[in-house]
């Protein structure tokens, strides 16, 4: 994935499903084409295949389980997401926490399918531990700031800088994303200046009246 990288997590917001998903994906595709900044989306599973078929942007699953084919009712195997068109997956998002063993199993499954892996973390220690597992990215997201409208880049830049340092100490190949409350070009610029390769965000784009305008602002200071 080229840097800088912006990933939009649709979560299960109503604004990010059905027609809303199309609207955001079109905006992401247009801004990526116009600016050259890599913009990916993580839509709900129900829209993932449609997004992958109609848009030439990175498509991420919101979660994968470390299981294969067989008797795993209700699970989300990595191979299924790959078949649906995903190019990567979030792992251990704060709203879908996993045990360490499950994180490792999901990562192994992602690697087996050639999916780009992003392990989400909540503090500097867990960022270091996640980086040591060897994912493509770790995404530092203090849970208290998620959806708060308060940007981690402005409220707690130390956790970003500390996470980048801790991650690279464990694995000098891993890339770091900053998340939680990211909402403007200033947030993105601060994150990049602190050593990140991009940002992970959700509501500021998904719930926006004009997603394209928000995305243009996000990339305006890169």
N, C-alpha and C positions, 0 to 999 in steps of 0.2 A: 504494500500500500504506500503510495507516494505521500510525503509529508509536505505541508501540514494536512491533517486529516480531520474532518468534522463528521461525527456520527450522530444522527438524530434517532433517538429511541422513541417510537410511537407509543410504547407501553400498551395499555388497553383503553386509552382515551377515546371517547366517541368521535372527537375531531380527527382521530388518526385511523379511522376504519372506513371501509367502503369508498365512497366518493372523496371523503376527507383524505384518505391515504393517497389516492390518485393526485389530489391537489398538491400535497406536500412533496410527493415524488417528482411531479412536474417542475415544481419550483427548484428542488435540489438539482435536478438534471439540467435545468436552464442555467443556474448559477455556476455549476461545475463546468459546463461548456463555455460560458462566457469568461470565466476567471481562471480556469485551470486548477482551481483548488479542489482536491478530492473530497467529495461529500457522499457519505453513505447513509443508508436508512435501515432501521430495524423495525419492520412492521409486524403487526400481529400475524400469527401463523396462517390465519384465514386469508390474508391478503398477500402472503409472501410469494406464492407462485405467480400471481398476476403481476406483482411488481417486477419480478425477475424477467418475465416475458416481455414486458413493455418498456422497461427503462434500463439503459446501459450505465448503471451506477452500482457501486458495491451494495449488496443486499445481505444483511445480517439477521440471523435468528436471534431471538431475545433470550434463548436458553437452549441447551442441549443436555441430554442425560448420557451418562457413560455406559450405555447398553447398546446391544446390536439388535439384529432381527430375532424375533421369537416371541416368547410369552411375556411381554412387558407392557401390558395394558396401561394406557394413560401416560406412557413415557414418550419422550421426544428424542429418538435416536439421531445421531449426527448424519448417518447415511440418508435418512429421509429428508433432512433439511437440505443436504447436498442435491438430492434428486429434485427437490422443489425449486432449486435455483440459488440457494444461499451460497455466499462466498466466504462467510465467516459467522461467528457467533459470540454473543456475550456469555460469560460464565460467572456465576456467583454475584449477580446483581444484588444490591441491598434489599430489593423486593423479592428476591428468589435465592436466599442464602443456602449454601451447601456446606457439608462437612469437608474437611481437608481431603479425606479419601474420595469423596464425590467430585471435588474440584479436579483432582488428579485424573480420575476416570473420565470426566468430561473432556479434559484437555487431551488425553490420549485418544479419545474418540475423534476429536476435532482434527488432530494431527493425522490420524489414519485416513481421513477423508479429504485432507488437503484444505481444510477450512482455516481461515485466519482466526486466531483466538485472542479474546480480550477478557482477562480475568479482572473483575471489579474488586476493589479493596476499600477499606474504610479508615485506615490510618497508616502511619509510616511502617510500623512493624509488619502488618499484613501485606503491605506493598512489597517489602523485602522478601517475605516468604513466598508470595505469589511469583515474583520475578525469578526466584530460584528454581521454580518448576519448569521454566523455559517457554512461556507463552510468547506470542508475537507482541502483545501489548499488555500492560496493566493500566487500569483506569482508577485513579484515586478519587473517591466521592464520599466526603463526610456526610453520613446519612441525615444529620440534623439540618443540612442545607439543601437537600434534595427537594425541589418543588417549593422552596421558601421564597424565591425571588431575590435571595441574597447570594451573590456570587462568591464561590470559594476563592476565586482569583483575587478578589478585593477583601473579603472577610478573613481569609486564612492563607495568604500566600506562602507562609512558612511550611504548611503541610505539603504543598506542591513541591517546593524546593527540596524539602527533606525526603519526600517520596522519590523524586528523581534521583537524588544522590544514593538513597538506599537501594533502589532498583538496579542502578548501574553498577553498584558495588557487587551485587549478587550475579548480575548477568549483563555484560556490556553490550549485548545485542538487543535487549528488550527496549521497546518504546513505551513512553508514558503518555497517557491522556489525562486531562483534568476534567472533572465533572462536578455537578451540583450547582445550580443557580446560574450557569453560564448563559449570558443573555445579550452580549454586545461585542463589538469589535475590540473594545478596550479589554474585556475579559479574555478574549482569544490572544491578544497581543501580550498581555501579562503572562499568560500560561506558556506561550512560546518562549518569551524572554527568560522564564524560569526553567527552561530545559525540556518542556513537553513537546511532543510531536503533533499535538492536536487536542481536540476537546470532545467530550461526550455530553450531549444535552437532550432535553425532551420538551418540556412544556413551553419554553419561550418560542419555539418554532411551531410545535404541534397545535398549540392553542391560539396562535397568532391569526389575526384577521387577514394579514397579508404575509404568508410565509416567505415569499421571495424577497420582500423588502427586509425582513429580519435576517435572512441569510446573506443578503448583500451587505448589510451592516456588519455581520459577523466576520466576513472576509475582507472588510474595507481597510484594515490596518495590517494585513499580512504582507 
